[in-house]
Amino acid sequence: MAEIFSTCPVPTEGKKTVSLAHGGGGRLMHDLIEKVFVANFRNPHLEEMHDGAKIEIGKSKLAFSTDSYVVKPLFFPGGDIGKLAVTGTVNDLAMCGSIPKYLSAGFIIEEGFPIEDLERIAESMKTTAKMAGVELVTGDTKVVDKGKGDGVFINTAGIGFIENSIKIGPMEVRPGDAIILNGDIGRHGMAIMAKREGLAFETTIESDCALLNEIAQAAMGAGEVHCMRDLTRGGLATSLIEIANSCRLDMHIEENSIEVEEQVHGACELLGIDPLYVANEGRFVVIAAKSDAQRILGAMQSHEIGRGSKIIGHVLESRDGMVTITSPIGATRILDMLSGEQLPRIC
Amino acid sequence: MAEIFSTCPVPTEGKKTVSLAHGGGGRLMHDLIEKVFVANFRNPHLEEMHDGAKIEIGKSKLAFSTDSYVVKPLFFPGGDIGKLAVTGTVNDLAMCGSIPKYLSAGFIIEEGFPIEDLERIAESMKTTAKMAGVELVTGDTKVVDKGKGDGVFINTAGIGFIENSIKIGPMEVRPGDAIILNGDIGRHGMAIMAKREGLAFETTIESDCALLNEIAQAAMGAGEVHCMRDLTRGGLATSLIEIANSCRLDMHIEENSIEVEEQVHGACELLGIDPLYVANEGRFVVIAAKSDAQRILGAMQSHEIGRGSKIIGHVLESRDGMVTITSPIGATRILDMLSGEQLPRIC
């Protein structure tokens, strides 16, 4: 378990090296991205720190996003790496307010990987792409020597179409906005963890892995949506902290209104993990104008993966970029970004 | 060396598995892509088997392409994985007749990788992107456990803008077209191989890794270009065979007009490798209307990385989709796709 919970860079021969924690979605990862990547590639798109870039090309406004998928195990209750690779990038495009259209896929396959499994993964990608209404139009396959990969890694990049009138992103968030969450949290991360650690519960914890493009469009159609973000690496807490940091506004949420399934709660307690920081693959927050919040909530609740939608908090007037949470017994604390990760390689 | 030259799938517990040869750019890779990926994702974009997809979104025509870079060693004479990751995708976009605009980058980093090396790679990407006039607008970082990766793998995807009037691709090739090559071949693959195998020559073999977007535009501006392709995995031979297969036209080339640097030739002889199949990263073929060939050749020769451009052959009237080559002593043979690869992990 030491490796899984490592939280600081390990010096090797006097050099700073990358640790698992650098990929965990916490502060170390943000520092690495800021120092190595944003510093070199500085441009307004990257600085917005959104789920994808909004770009203009010819006369069109597009969203462009990418993610690599390195999940272990490759097949898990509720999904597999193929479903995840399509869902994750489609969701990132949806969070930019776009209608996802086209995907690319790059496969890095370890020598010795069963072709049967590759076919299963491709079929899963096909089914998910069809459900999402996206086409996989270009791809690449590389094979690396045995012991230099881990079964298969998949990168997908995607392009979505943004209607001209749409403005969605952290910079659009306003004081007074409502924060709406579309259901219970923590299932994806704990499904992976339970399978990896061989934990047995009364019923299997299933990943919440699901497409968010339709419900996102439904929310946008029902009122003035300012920002959306899916709660992947780093979970609900990290996502809200990232948005609060970007827009320099404080946010407050109520723990009472955040649902955690009983078994997920049990697994989290057993492993000493806070569900607020656990990755989800079918959960997102909508930050919307207060006046429209009830209408948007209604639209989300009428959608299959939004039945459990609730308003969990609000954006405040103060401008420190902090997120606070009130516990069920009434104590309020500041949510901070974790240094490293709780769970690596879950998405 | 056995591993490097493996050419058939190794059965493991009765299952067919992926071998290094599946990633080598030869017939096995084509079969795998056809069977697993094209079969599942079937759409006109993939069936065209071009370097990237041509898509329409809003009112714009775009090129969309992706590649993962798994080169070993990461730093080599003439370049590094960062330069390669930008150059390769920019070149693929350029081969579609587009002006490359935006790139995404996905990093899969092995735990323990020196941050200093990561910075060197990011700097190299920055410099190359600037030279190519593209912006790196969105990215992703994943860290995998030590022993489950190989230093760093990089995926880039790119978007280019296509002028409405432009029609470039294998299906546009016509009988009588001239085949123009922009210089000597085999340097990238042999630079990697020489470094990997510790071969010492009088001077170091340098990769030809170079951006092709400007010279491609120059060629297109000088006359009627029907198809372009950069000669990466599988080299000149495989690229021509792919195009001939797609357009179902025969092609003929003259070995006399194909330049191979003396040291590259020596390294190839030593290792029993045919330079026609060795990967390049700054070489491409232009297939163009016969009547415009001289003008296009002139435009290419006046460009820095096209000084050595030559017309190396022609497209024939016959429709078998075969490529033939006449040797310096006058013997003609059919060029066939290799089964596996000569050199894995060179791009």
Interface residues (C-beta under 8 A of the other chain):
Chain A: E3 P9 V10 T12 K15 K16 T17 V18 S19 L20 A21 H22 G23 G24 M29 L32 I33 K35 V36 F37 A39 N40 F41 N43 H45 L46 G52 A53 I55 I57 G58 K59 S60 K61 L62 F64 S65 T66 D67 S68 Y69 V70 K101 Y102 S104 A105 G106 F107 I108 I109 E110 E111 G112 F113 P114 I115 E116 L118 E119 A122 E123 M125 K126 A129 E135 L136 V137 T138 G139 D140 T141 K142 V143 V144 D145 G147 K148 G149 D150 F153 N155 A157 I159 F161 P344 R345
Chain B: E3 P9 V10 T12 K15 K16 T17 V18 S19 L20 A21 H22 G23 G24 M29 L32 I33 K35 V36 F37 A39 N40 F41 N43 H45 L46 G52 A53 I55 I57 G58 K59 S60 K61 L62 F64 S65 T66 D67 S68 Y69 V70 K101 Y102 S104 A105 G106 F107 I108 I109 E110 E111 G112 F113 P114 I115 E116 L118 E119 A122 E123 M125 K126 A129 E135 L136 V137 T138 G139 D140 T141 K142 V143 V144 D145 G147 K148 G149 D150 F153 N155 A157 I159 F161 P344 R345
